[in-house]
Amino acid sequence: MGVFVYLPLVLPLTALPIARLAEQHLHPRSATRLLAAVGTTLALCSTVCLALLMVVGTAQLPGNPLPDGWSDPEVRAAVPYEEKAGIVAIGVLAAVVVACGSAVHHHVRQRVRAARALRSLPEQPSGVAVLPDPEPYAYALPGSPGRVVVSTAMMECLTVRERRALVAHERAHLTARHHRYLLATQLAARANPFLLPLRTAVAYSTERWADEAAAQATGDRRAVAGAVGKAALFAHRSPDALPALAAVGPIPRRVAALLDPVPPTRLWPPSSAHVAFAGLVATVGTTMSALSSLNATVTLVRILHAATPL
C-alpha cells in the first residue's frame, strides 16, 4: 500500500475548484448531482482509509481482539508509520462516527418535531399547510407525503403571483428530494472537513434548483425573484423547520440569477476553460481516491489473509 493509503485523506482538496465554478456556470440541477456524487465518493474513500490505518496500526497494541498474525512485521510494513497512524486513526474515525451520527440524529429529530406539529392540522388536497402564525416563514417537510408549510404572516407579505412562486419553490424541494442531497453532503463534510465547501455549494445549488423549477412551473421568473427576495427579507426561522430546507442561501445571487436567462442544462462542452479544468481536476482526484482506497483494501486483505493462521 505504501503512502498511497494516505492519499484519500487529502485528495478531497482536488474538488474545491469545481465547487464554486459548478454553482456559477452549471445548471443548478447538474451542479447538485455532480457535487453530491463527488463529495460522497471522496468521503467514503477517506473513511475507508481511516479504517485501514486503524486495523494495521492497532493490531500490535496489547489487548486488541485481532488475530496475532495481523501484528507481524510484514503486515505493519505495508503502511508507513503504522503505529502512530493507527492510534491517530482511532481517534479520528471515532470522531467521524460521532459527528455523522449526531448529524443524522439531528436531522431525524427535526423531521419528527415538524411532523408532530403538523399532525393536528387537517390534510389539505394541495399538500400546503397554512399555519396561523404572526411569524413569516415557509419550508418543505419531507415525508410520505411531503408537505409545504407556510405561515399566514408570510402569505400576507406576498402578492398572489409571489405566493404561487413560493409554494412552487417549496414543492420543488420535495419533488427533487433535496433533503437527501443536503444530508449526503453534510455527512461527507463531517467525514472529511476538506469537503465543507462542497456542502455549502450544494446548499446553494439546491435553492437555485428550486428557484428554476418554480420559474418553469409558474412561467414567471420575476415573480419567483420577488418571492425569493421578500421571503428572505421577512422570514424568521421556524422552530419546527428543517434547517437544511429552511435556509435561503445567498439571496442577491439567487435573485440576480432569476433575472438572467435560463441557465443551459448541457454539461458538454464546458461553458469555459476554467470549468473544464476544474472538472478535470475533480475527476482525476476522485478517481485517484477511489483507486487508492480499492488498491489499499485489496492489498491489506491479501496480506491479512496470508498472515492469519487457518
C-alpha positions as CSV (number, residue, x, y, z in Angstrom):
1,M,0.0,0.0,0.0
2,G,2.8,2.4,1.0
3,V,2.0,6.1,1.2
4,F,-0.9,5.6,-1.3
5,V,-3.2,4.7,1.6
6,Y,-2.9,8.3,2.8
7,L,-4.0,9.8,-0.5
8,P,-7.8,9.6,0.1
9,L,-7.4,11.8,3.2
10,V,-6.1,14.8,1.1
11,L,-7.5,14.2,-2.3
12,P,-10.8,15.9,-1.4
13,L,-8.8,19.2,-1.9
14,T,-9.0,18.5,-5.7
15,A,-12.8,19.0,-5.6
16,L,-12.6,22.6,-4.2
17,P,-12.2,24.4,-7.6
18,I,-15.2,22.7,-9.1
19,A,-17.4,23.6,-6.0
20,R,-17.5,27.3,-6.8
21,L,-17.4,27.0,-10.5
22,A,-20.2,24.5,-10.7
23,E,-22.6,26.7,-8.9
24,Q,-21.6,29.6,-11.1
25,H,-21.6,28.0,-14.5
26,L,-23.6,24.8,-14.4
27,H,-27.4,24.3,-14.3
28,P,-28.2,24.0,-10.5
29,R,-29.7,20.5,-11.1
30,S,-26.5,19.3,-12.7
31,A,-24.3,21.1,-10.1
32,T,-26.2,19.5,-7.2
33,R,-25.9,16.0,-8.6
34,L,-22.3,16.3,-9.6
35,L,-21.1,17.8,-6.3
36,A,-23.1,15.4,-4.2
37,A,-21.7,12.4,-6.1
38,V,-18.1,13.7,-5.9
39,G,-18.4,14.6,-2.2
40,T,-20.0,11.3,-1.2
41,T,-17.3,9.3,-3.1
42,L,-14.4,11.2,-1.6
43,A,-15.9,11.0,1.9
44,L,-16.3,7.2,1.6
45,C,-12.8,6.8,0.3
46,S,-11.3,8.8,3.2
47,T,-13.3,6.8,5.7
48,V,-12.1,3.5,4.3
49,C,-8.6,4.9,4.5
50,L,-9.0,5.6,8.2
51,A,-10.4,2.2,8.8
52,L,-7.4,0.5,7.1
53,L,-5.0,2.6,9.1
54,M,-6.8,1.7,12.3
55,V,-6.6,-2.0,11.6
56,V,-3.0,-2.1,10.6
57,G,-1.8,0.4,13.2
58,T,-3.6,-1.1,16.2
59,A,-3.0,-4.8,15.5
60,Q,0.1,-4.8,17.7
61,L,-1.4,-3.0,20.6
62,P,-1.7,-5.1,23.8
63,G,-5.2,-6.4,24.5
64,N,-6.5,-5.9,21.0
65,P,-9.0,-8.6,19.8
66,L,-7.4,-9.0,16.4
67,P,-5.5,-12.2,15.4
68,D,-1.8,-12.3,16.4
69,G,-0.7,-12.7,12.8
70,W,-2.0,-9.3,12.0
71,S,0.7,-7.7,14.1
72,D,3.5,-9.4,12.1
73,P,6.3,-7.0,10.8
74,E,5.3,-7.9,7.2
75,V,1.8,-6.6,7.8
76,R,2.9,-3.4,9.6
77,A,5.4,-2.7,6.8
78,A,2.6,-2.3,4.4
79,V,1.8,1.1,6.0
80,P,4.5,3.7,6.8
81,Y,4.4,4.9,10.4
82,E,1.8,2.3,11.1
83,E,1.7,2.6,14.9
84,K,1.4,6.4,15.1
85,A,-1.0,6.5,12.2
86,G,-3.2,3.7,13.7
87,I,-3.5,5.5,17.0
88,V,-4.4,8.8,15.4
89,A,-6.8,6.9,13.1
90,I,-8.7,5.5,16.1
91,G,-9.5,9.0,17.4
92,V,-10.3,10.5,14.0
93,L,-12.5,7.6,13.0
94,A,-14.4,7.8,16.3
95,A,-14.9,11.5,15.8
96,V,-16.2,10.9,12.3
97,V,-18.7,8.3,13.6
98,V,-19.9,10.5,16.4
99,A,-20.2,13.6,14.0
100,C,-22.1,11.7,11.4
101,G,-24.3,10.0,14.0
102,S,-25.1,13.4,15.5
103,A,-26.0,14.9,12.1
104,V,-28.4,12.0,11.3
105,H,-29.9,12.2,14.8
106,H,-30.5,15.9,14.5
107,H,-32.0,15.6,11.0
108,V,-34.4,12.8,12.1
109,R,-35.3,14.7,15.3
110,Q,-36.2,17.9,13.4
111,R,-38.3,15.9,11.0
112,V,-40.2,14.2,13.8
113,R,-40.8,17.5,15.6
114,A,-42.1,19.2,12.5
115,A,-44.4,16.2,11.7
116,R,-45.8,16.3,15.2
117,A,-46.5,20.0,14.9
118,L,-48.5,19.4,11.7
119,R,-50.3,16.2,12.8
120,S,-53.2,18.1,14.3
121,L,-53.8,20.1,11.1
122,P,-56.4,18.8,8.6
123,E,-55.0,17.2,5.4
124,Q,-55.0,19.7,2.5
125,P,-55.6,18.3,-1.0
126,S,-52.9,20.8,-2.3
127,G,-50.4,19.5,0.2
128,V,-49.9,23.0,1.6
129,A,-50.4,23.6,5.3
130,V,-51.1,27.3,6.2
131,L,-50.3,27.9,9.8
132,P,-51.9,30.8,11.7
133,D,-48.7,32.4,12.9
134,P,-47.6,36.1,13.1
135,E,-44.0,35.0,12.3
136,P,-43.4,34.8,8.5
137,Y,-41.8,31.6,7.3
138,A,-42.1,28.8,4.7
139,Y,-40.4,25.4,4.4
140,A,-40.7,22.0,2.9
141,L,-41.3,19.0,5.2
142,P,-40.2,15.7,3.6
143,G,-42.3,12.7,4.3
144,S,-44.9,10.4,2.9
145,P,-46.4,12.5,1.7
146,G,-44.3,15.6,1.9
147,R,-45.9,18.9,2.8
148,V,-45.3,22.6,2.2
149,V,-45.7,24.7,5.4
150,V,-46.4,28.4,5.1
151,S,-47.4,30.8,7.8
152,T,-50.3,33.3,7.3
153,A,-47.8,36.1,8.0
154,M,-45.7,35.0,5.1
155,M,-48.7,34.8,2.8
156,E,-49.7,38.4,3.8
157,C,-46.2,39.6,2.7
158,L,-46.5,38.4,-0.8
159,T,-48.7,39.1,-3.8
160,V,-50.8,36.3,-5.4
161,R,-48.2,35.6,-8.1
162,E,-45.4,35.5,-5.5
163,R,-47.4,33.1,-3.3
164,R,-47.7,30.7,-6.2
165,A,-44.0,31.1,-6.8
166,L,-43.1,30.4,-3.2
167,V,-45.3,27.3,-3.0
168,A,-43.8,26.1,-6.3
169,H,-40.3,26.6,-4.9
170,E,-41.0,24.6,-1.8
171,R,-42.7,21.8,-3.8
172,A,-39.6,21.6,-5.9
173,H,-37.6,20.8,-2.8
174,L,-40.0,17.9,-2.1
175,T,-40.2,16.6,-5.7
176,A,-36.5,16.5,-6.2
177,R,-35.8,15.2,-2.7
178,H,-33.3,17.9,-2.0
179,H,-33.1,16.8,1.6
180,R,-31.2,13.7,0.5
181,Y,-28.5,15.7,-1.3
182,L,-28.2,18.0,1.6
183,L,-27.9,15.2,4.1
184,A,-25.4,13.3,2.0
185,T,-23.1,16.3,1.6
186,Q,-23.4,17.2,5.3
187,L,-22.3,13.7,6.2
188,A,-19.5,13.9,3.7
189,A,-18.3,17.2,5.3
190,R,-18.5,15.6,8.7
191,A,-16.3,12.7,7.4
192,N,-13.7,15.0,5.9
193,P,-13.6,18.7,6.7
194,F,-12.0,19.4,3.3
195,L,-15.4,18.8,1.8
196,L,-17.1,21.7,3.7
197,P,-17.0,23.9,0.5
198,L,-19.0,21.3,-1.3
199,R,-21.6,21.2,1.4
200,T,-22.0,25.0,1.1
201,A,-22.1,24.8,-2.7
202,V,-24.8,22.1,-2.7
203,A,-26.9,24.1,-0.2
204,Y,-26.9,27.0,-2.6
205,S,-27.4,24.9,-5.8
206,T,-30.5,23.1,-4.3
207,E,-32.0,26.5,-3.6
208,R,-31.2,27.6,-7.2
209,W,-32.6,24.3,-8.5
210,A,-35.9,25.0,-6.7
211,D,-35.9,28.6,-8.0
212,E,-35.6,27.4,-11.6
213,A,-38.2,24.7,-11.1
214,A,-40.6,27.3,-9.6
215,A,-39.9,29.7,-12.5
216,Q,-40.6,26.9,-15.0
217,A,-43.8,25.9,-13.2
218,T,-45.2,29.4,-12.9
219,G,-43.7,30.8,-16.2
220,D,-42.7,34.0,-14.4
221,R,-39.1,34.4,-13.4
222,R,-39.6,37.9,-12.0
223,A,-42.4,36.7,-9.7
224,V,-40.1,34.0,-8.3
225,A,-37.3,36.6,-7.9
226,G,-39.7,38.8,-6.0
227,A,-40.9,35.9,-3.8
228,V,-37.3,34.9,-3.0
229,G,-36.3,38.5,-2.1
230,K,-39.4,39.2,0.1
231,A,-39.3,35.8,1.8
232,A,-35.7,36.3,2.7
233,L,-36.5,39.9,3.9
234,F,-39.4,38.9,6.2
235,A,-38.6,35.3,7.1
236,H,-37.6,34.2,10.5
237,R,-36.7,30.5,11.1
238,S,-39.5,28.5,12.5
239,P,-38.5,26.4,15.5
240,D,-40.0,23.3,13.7
241,A,-38.4,24.0,10.3
242,L,-35.8,21.7,8.9
243,P,-32.6,23.8,9.0
244,A,-31.3,22.4,5.7
245,L,-34.6,23.2,3.9
246,A,-35.3,26.4,5.6
247,A,-32.1,28.1,4.6
248,V,-32.5,30.8,2.0
249,G,-28.9,31.0,0.8
250,P,-27.1,34.0,-0.7
251,I,-30.2,35.9,-1.8
252,P,-28.7,38.6,-4.1
253,R,-27.0,36.0,-6.2
254,R,-30.2,34.0,-6.5
255,V,-32.3,37.0,-7.4
256,A,-29.8,38.1,-10.0
257,A,-29.7,34.6,-11.5
258,L,-33.5,34.6,-11.8
259,L,-33.4,37.9,-13.6
260,D,-31.0,36.4,-16.1
261,P,-31.9,33.9,-18.9
262,V,-32.5,30.2,-18.0
263,P,-29.1,28.5,-17.5
264,P,-28.2,25.8,-20.0
265,T,-28.7,22.3,-19.0
266,R,-25.9,20.8,-21.0
267,L,-22.7,19.5,-19.3
268,W,-20.7,19.2,-22.5
269,P,-19.0,21.1,-23.9
270,P,-18.0,23.1,-20.8
271,S,-19.0,26.7,-20.8
272,S,-15.4,27.8,-20.2
273,A,-11.9,26.6,-19.9
274,H,-11.9,27.2,-16.2
275,V,-14.9,24.9,-15.7
276,A,-13.3,22.2,-17.9
277,F,-10.0,22.4,-16.0
278,A,-11.8,22.3,-12.6
279,G,-13.9,19.4,-13.8
280,L,-10.8,17.5,-14.9
281,V,-9.0,18.1,-11.6
282,A,-12.1,16.9,-9.6
283,T,-12.5,13.8,-11.8
284,V,-8.8,12.9,-11.6
285,G,-8.8,13.5,-7.8
286,T,-12.0,11.4,-7.3
287,T,-10.7,8.6,-9.5
288,M,-7.4,8.5,-7.8
289,S,-9.0,8.5,-4.4
290,A,-11.3,5.6,-5.3
291,L,-8.4,3.6,-6.9
292,S,-6.1,4.3,-3.9
293,S,-8.8,3.0,-1.5
294,L,-9.6,0.0,-3.6
295,N,-5.9,-0.9,-4.0
296,A,-5.2,-0.4,-0.3
297,T,-8.2,-2.5,0.7
298,V,-7.3,-5.4,-1.7
299,T,-3.7,-5.3,-0.7
300,L,-4.5,-5.3,3.0
301,V,-7.0,-8.1,2.7
302,R,-4.5,-10.3,0.9
303,I,-1.7,-9.6,3.4
304,L,-4.0,-10.2,6.4
305,H,-5.3,-13.4,4.8
306,A,-1.8,-14.7,4.3
307,A,-0.8,-13.7,7.9
308,T,-3.9,-15.3,9.5
309,P,-3.3,-18.9,10.6
310,L,-6.1,-21.3,9.4
